[in-house]
Every structure is written in C-alpha cells, then in structure tokens.
Amino acid sequence: MDKEKIKGLLKKVRQKRISIEDAFLALRHLPYEDLGFAKVDHHRSMRTGMPEVVFCQGKALEHIVAIFLSLAKKNKAVLLTRADEKVYKAIKSVNPKAVYNKLGRVITLSHKTNRKSGKIAVVCAGTADIPAAEEAAVTAEIFGSRVERVYDVGVAGLHRLLDCFDRISDSSCIIVLAGMDGVLPSVIGGLSSCPVIAVPTSVGYGANFRGIAPLLTMLNSCSPNVSVVNINNGFGAGYIAALINRQRK
C-alpha cells in the first residue's frame, strides 16, 4: 500500500465512506521498507503488539546496522539478539544510546522510558544457563514486563529454590531454564499456578546431546502448566512470557 492509497483511505474516512475500524484493518497490512537485502516490517507492532526483532547471527555487519537504523526510526523499542561485541561496537557508533547485555548477547534501544508492569520470573538451574536466561529476561523487559531474576537454583540443591520461592510465586509467568537432566521446570510447574515456559539449554556432558536430553525431559513433563521452546531459545521464551503478562494487566 503506497502513500496515495493511504491518502485515499483517509479521504474515505472523512467522507464517511469507510469506518475507522475498517481503515485501521487496511492500514495494518501496510508494506515493508525494502532495503534491497532486507524487507523491514515496520507495522509488525501494529499487527502483533511487538516490533520486528533482529537475529544477528549469520548476517553481514553492514546489513545489521542498516536494519537497526531503519527500525530505530519507526519503533519505540528495538531488540537485536545473538549479537557479539563487534556488532555492538558498530551499533554504538551510529547510536550511542544502544545498550549491550554481554551475557545475553542482546542489544536494546528504547526511545522512551520503558514502563514495566506485571511480573515475569526468570529462573535458571545453574550459572552456565545465565546467557540464555539473560536473553529471556532482556526480551521480556524491552517489551514492557517487570522481571525477577532467580539464578543457580537447580534441583541438586532444591533448598535454594524453596528459600526464594516467594519471589517468583506471584508471577504472571515463569521462565525456567535448565540443561543437564532438565528437571527444574517440572518441579516449579508443580509448585506454581501460572504458566511455566521451559527452556532447555545445551549445558551438560555428552549424553546431554547439546540440549536434546533436557528438551525431551521438558516435553514429557507431568506438570500440565509447562510448555517448551527450542534449545537455548531465551528470546522465544521472553517474547511469549511478555505476551502472557500483557493479558494479565
């Protein structure tokens, strides 16, 4: 839909030939910005409530910068995942306000004070799971959720979880990350009344199979409030948790 079509829609609204609701529905399907190598979807937030997110791994550095600049012009918040320090240095050079979470490998930009509401808990079994946990936490935060982090409370020392469970029990959603045997989401699911999003991580010895072992454990959870995302997919967990948290407002 080009500018002339937009003007035509607005004219129809003024002439009462089309309702505001119908015009809005038409505007939701506006096209992308074609950069030649990428088509940036500026209206994703209108359709889904969340802006487009840039997955940096595998992309050329100049492409990442160009996509970032395009998104930054049109969106209140920008999120780049799987970004290394080289990417951050390039982004920082074009926008000094960009923030880098080194552990989570995520870059964020927020044009306004990001008001956070509700509550999401991000819980991980061991400190080796923190990178994926931080990816989840920052994703939920940039999309407006308040996040409570509880790290290193795996089932090998269950008393650590029980000692701080009151910090997460009132959450709208709990993200639980674990490698090794991947049991922690089932434990937390059995103690909680909210949705639990399980994230298997690739942390573990050989029979962990780079996260497949905890993935299968989580998929076979006997706690019915547990759902599962892909291995190391902290972003996916944080995104879904933010959507769930919005429904609780």
N, C-alpha and C positions, 0 to 999 in steps of 0.2 A: 504494500500500500504506500503510494508516494504522497508528497505534500498536497498535491491537487486533490487527491481523494480524501485526505484528511479535512481540507477546507470544505469539500463537498459535504462530508458528514456533518460538520459543524453548522453549515448552512441549513441542512435538513432539520437539525435540532432546533435552530432558531425559527424556522418556518413551521415547526411542529409536524413535520412530515415523518419524523422518526423519533422514538422515545430516547431519553438519555440513557436508559438501560441498554437498548439495542445498539446505540452508538458506542457505548463502552465495550460491549461484547465485540464489536467490529474492531475497535482500537486494540483490543488485547492480542490481535493477530497481526500487528504491525511487523514489518520485516526486520531483519537483522542489519547490522552495519558490515558491509563487505570490505574487508581489508586486503582482499586478494588471496592471502594464505589462510585466512580465518573469517568466519561469519559470526560476529559478536551479537549475542541475543540480549538487547537492552530491555526488552519487555518481559523477560522471564519473571521478574519480581511482580509484575502486574498479574501474570497468569498463575504463578505458584506461590507468591509471597516471599520468595527468596531470589536474590540476583544470581546471575551466572557465576560459577566458580572456576578458577583456572587451575588445572592439573599441570604442573610444570615439568614433571619428569618426561624426558624424551623430546621436549620442544626446544627449538632454537632460541637462544637468549634474546635476539632482537625481536623475535615473534612474541615472546612473553612480555617484553617491555611495551610493545605496541598494543597488545591486547589489554594490558593493565591500564595504559593511558586512556584507551577507549572506554573501558568500564568505569574508570575513575571520574570521567566527565559526566556520566549519566546516573550513577548509583551512589547512595549514601554510604554504602559499605562495600569493600572489595576484599576478597579472600583468595589467596594463592596457596595451593597445597603442594607438598613434596618439592619444596624449594630449598636449594642449598645456599651457601653464603655468597657464592658467585652471582646467583640470581638476585639475592637481596642487595648486594652492592650496586647492581645495575638499576634496580628499582629505586633504591635510596638516592641515586644520582638524579633521577627525574622527579622524585617526590620525597623530600626529607621527612615527611610525616609518616611514612610507612614504618610499620613495626614488625620485627622479626622474632619469632619464637624458635630458638635454635633447636631445642629438644624436639618440638613437634614438627619442625621444618615447615612452618606456615608463616606467610606474610599477610598482614592485615592493614587496611586503611579505613578509617572511619571519619567522615567529614563532619559529623556532629557528635556530641556526647552520646554515647551508646547507652541508653537507659535500659537496664536489665531488670527483668521481672521473673516471677515464679522461681523455681529451683530445680536444677538438674544435678545429680551427684555423679561424679566420675570416679570409679573405684578400680584400682588395679592390684593384681596379686603380688607382683614384685617390681623392684626398681627398673628391671630390664624392660618392663612393659610401659614405662613412662612415656617414651616417644609417641606411641600410638595413643596413649591416654591424653597427652597434651594436644595432639591433633584433634581429638574429640572435644576436649574442653574449650579450646580456642574457637572451634567451629560453632559450638553452642553459644559461646559468648558473643561472637560477632553478629549472630542472628538474634540477639536480644535476651538471652537467658542468663540468669544468675547461676553460677557453677560452684559447687562444693567439691573440692578435690580430697580424696582419701586414698593414699598410696601405700603400697607394701603391706597388705593385709591378707595375704594368701592363706590357704587352708592348712598349711604346715604349722601355722601358729594362729589358730582360729580365735584365740582370746583377743588378738589385736583388733580384729573386726568387731567383735562384740563390745569391746571397750569404747568404740567410737560410733556404734550403730545409730545412736540418737542423732548424729549429724546428718545422716542420709535418710532416715526413716520417713521424713515429711516431704520427700522429693516428688515432683510430678513424674519423673522418670529416672531410672538409674542405669548408667552405662557401666558395664563390668568387663574389664579386660584381663585376660589370663592366657599364659602359654602352658608349657608342661602338660599336665593332665586336663587343664581347662575346667575344673570342677567349681570354681568360685561363683559363677553366675547362678548355678542351681542352688547353692547354699543361700545366696542373697535373695533369689527368687522365692524360696521357701519361707523367708522371713518378711517379705515385703508385700504390700497391697497395690503397688504401682507397676507399670510396665518395666521390664528389665531388658536392656539391649546388650547382648553378649558379643564381645569382640575377641575372637581367637587371635593370638599373636604367634609369631614364628619363633618365639623364645623356647628353647629346650634342647635336649640331646637328640641323637639320631632318630630314635623312634617317634619323636615329635613330628617328623616328616615336614619340617618347616611350617608348622601350624595346622596341618591336616588332622593330627590326633586331637587337639583341643576343639577344632571345628566339629568333628564327629561327636565328641562328648557333648558339646553345647547343642547340637542339632537333636541329640537324643535325651535332652534334659527332661526330667519328670516334673519340673516346675512349669505349669502351664502359662505363666506370665512371662516366660523367657522367649525372646526372638533373637535371631542371629544374623549378623552381617558377615562380610567376607574377611579373610585373614588380613590382619593389620589395618583394616578399614576404619580407622578412627573418625575420618571425615564423615563417612556414611552414618555412623552411629550418632555423631554430634548433630548432624542435619536432621535425622529422624527425631531425635530427642527434642530438638528445638521446636519442631512441628507439634509434637505431643504436648510440650509445655505451653505452647500458644493456645491449645484447645482448653487448657485448664484455667485460663485467665477469666 
